[in-house]
Amino acid sequence: MNLIFLDIDMTIWDEILRIPESTKDAIKLAKVMGNKVFINTGRSRSNTRYAALEELGMDGVVAACGCHVEIEGKVEYERLLTPDQIKTSLKVLSEEHMPVVLEGSEYCFFDPEDFPDDPFAATLWESLGDRAKHMDALTDSDPINKFSADITAETDYDAVCSKLGGFLDMIDHGNIVVEFIPKGHSKATGMEIVRKHYGVPAENIYAVGDGMNDMEMIRAAAHGIAMGQGNPELLMASDYVTDSIYEDGIYKAFKHFKLI
């Protein structure tokens, strides 16, 4: 048995949330062949509950960069930020003029009006539906795994890293958006939890992604596969570069490695 881990954005689906038919076929065939196929995403679990993804019939989800792991419908691992860590982070981000989205397994908390120059926030609010809440609805009991924030012209990013780096790791997406993740967690650590659960040898691990938060996953997998349109640094770090999402990249990768 092999374990296959797939990023969501620009790997499973494209910028308009379209999943290629070839990707659906590849996942179905890989499962028929006895493989286990998992989502492995930076999105929080609350931001993966979409019909198009559920219909893929995945064997589980690694969400929030390894902070939430579900295997065959059961939560196997959950790392939450403490209320004090959240309060400290929100204070620093406010001082450094970084609008933030708190990402949890049940809800995402943010105020869309704080993102006037980021149309993604409005789209996220609409797509989440009742899984989106305003920041003033946040309570200490709400499970928050990680958060993302925009860098603005008034942000001193070095100061943010200095103040929050003691308990958070940061992934900088092009000096525009930063993901803040509990220290020591990544898509790779989530992948390892799944591997140990099934007792699968390390050489049976395949991972496919396109962005910088896929880097640890691609490096940790025995077979790290980059989508053809992916980040140039990720392409350099991968073991194999498949075609782009627009050219049936996942299906071709699965064929190349005889997973289907």
Secondary structure as the mmCIF struct_conf table of DSSP 4:
data_model
#
loop_
_struct_conf.conf_type_id
_struct_conf.id
_struct_conf.beg_label_comp_id
_struct_conf.beg_label_asym_id
_struct_conf.beg_label_seq_id
_struct_conf.end_label_comp_id
_struct_conf.end_label_asym_id
_struct_conf.end_label_seq_id
STRN STRN1 LEU A 3 LEU A 6
BEND BEND1 ILE A 8 ILE A 8
STRN STRN2 ASP A 9 ASP A 9
TURN_TY1_P TURN_TY1_P1 MET A 10 ILE A 12
STRN STRN3 TRP A 13 TRP A 13
TURN_TY1_P TURN_TY1_P2 GLU A 15 ILE A 16
HELX_LH_PP_P HELX_LH_PP_P1 ARG A 18 PRO A 20
HELX_RH_AL_P HELX_RH_AL_P1 GLU A 21 VAL A 32
TURN_TY1_P TURN_TY1_P3 MET A 33 GLY A 34
STRN STRN4 LYS A 36 ASN A 40
BEND BEND2 GLY A 42 ARG A 43
HELX_RH_3T_P HELX_RH_3T_P1 ARG A 45 ASN A 47
BEND BEND3 THR A 48 THR A 48
HELX_RH_AL_P HELX_RH_AL_P2 ALA A 51 GLU A 54
TURN_TY1_P TURN_TY1_P4 GLU A 55 LEU A 56
BEND BEND4 ASP A 59 ASP A 59
STRN STRN5 GLY A 60 ALA A 63
TURN_TY1_P TURN_TY1_P5 ALA A 64 CYS A 67
STRN STRN6 HIS A 68 ILE A 71
TURN_TY1_P TURN_TY1_P6 GLU A 72 GLY A 73
STRN STRN7 LYS A 74 GLU A 78
HELX_RH_AL_P HELX_RH_AL_P3 PRO A 83 GLU A 95
TURN_TY1_P TURN_TY1_P7 GLU A 96 HIS A 97
STRN STRN8 VAL A 100 GLU A 103
BEND BEND5 SER A 105 GLU A 106
STRN STRN9 CYS A 108 PHE A 109
HELX_RH_3T_P HELX_RH_3T_P2 PRO A 112 ASP A 114
TURN_TY1_P TURN_TY1_P8 PRO A 116 ASP A 117
HELX_RH_AL_P HELX_RH_AL_P4 PRO A 119 LEU A 128
HELX_RH_3T_P HELX_RH_3T_P3 GLY A 129 ARG A 131
STRN STRN10 ALA A 132 LYS A 133
HELX_RH_3T_P HELX_RH_3T_P4 MET A 135 ALA A 137
TURN_TY1_P TURN_TY1_P9 ASP A 140 SER A 141
BEND BEND6 ASP A 142 ASP A 142
STRN STRN11 LYS A 146 ASP A 150
TURN_TY1_P TURN_TY1_P10 ALA A 153 GLU A 154
HELX_RH_AL_P HELX_RH_AL_P5 TYR A 157 LEU A 164
TURN_TY1_P TURN_TY1_P11 GLY A 165 PHE A 167
STRN STRN12 LEU A 168 HIS A 173
TURN_TY1_P TURN_TY1_P12 GLY A 174 ILE A 176
STRN STRN13 VAL A 177 PRO A 182
TURN_TY1_P TURN_TY1_P13 LYS A 183 GLY A 184
HELX_RH_AL_P HELX_RH_AL_P6 LYS A 187 TYR A 198
TURN_TY1_P TURN_TY1_P14 GLY A 199 GLY A 199
HELX_RH_3T_P HELX_RH_3T_P5 ALA A 202 ASN A 204
STRN STRN14 ILE A 205 GLY A 209
BEND BEND7 GLY A 211 GLY A 211
HELX_RH_3T_P HELX_RH_3T_P6 MET A 212 ASP A 214
HELX_RH_AL_P HELX_RH_AL_P7 MET A 215 ALA A 220
BEND BEND8 ALA A 221 ALA A 222
STRN STRN15 HIS A 223 ALA A 226
TURN_TY1_P TURN_TY1_P15 GLY A 228 GLN A 229
BEND BEND9 GLY A 230 GLY A 230
HELX_RH_AL_P HELX_RH_AL_P8 PRO A 232 ALA A 237
BEND BEND10 ASP A 239 ASP A 239
STRN STRN16 TYR A 240 VAL A 241
HELX_RH_3T_P HELX_RH_3T_P7 ILE A 245 GLU A 247
TURN_TY1_P TURN_TY1_P16 ASP A 248 ASP A 248
HELX_RH_AL_P HELX_RH_AL_P9 GLY A 249 HIS A 256
TURN_TY1_P TURN_TY1_P17 PHE A 257 LYS A 258
#
